[in-house]
Amino acid sequence: MDLGKLQEMMVKTQQMKDDMDHKLSETVVQGSAGGGMVVATMNGQKHLIKLKIDPTVTGLSASDVEMLEDLLTVAVNEAERKADEASKKTMQGMMGGVLGGLNLPDIF
């Protein structure tokens, strides 16, 4: 395979990844527990968009529950971001060993 074809393939792969990321960011799913007392809303990239907790579950005021929902959303998303970073580092380490010094663009 010549370098031109390899480069073209890499560009197409990056375009496919970008398209997939865009579609996943627009996908919205929900999961619930306790008969709907807790509802989590995520996008297809596993980013928590919203967490809804019925105030009767906590015994807290509605404003306290809203603050708790926001804090939990931020904490979950930070953990998800850190997990992605760790996964990326692991993948780069593994791919670096497999691909050696080919100097390919980062597509992960």
Summary of the structure (lengths in Angstrom):
residues: 108
radius of gyration: 20.2
end to end distance: 22.5
largest distance: 66.5
contacts: 241
relative contact order: 0.10
helix: 61%
strand: 17%
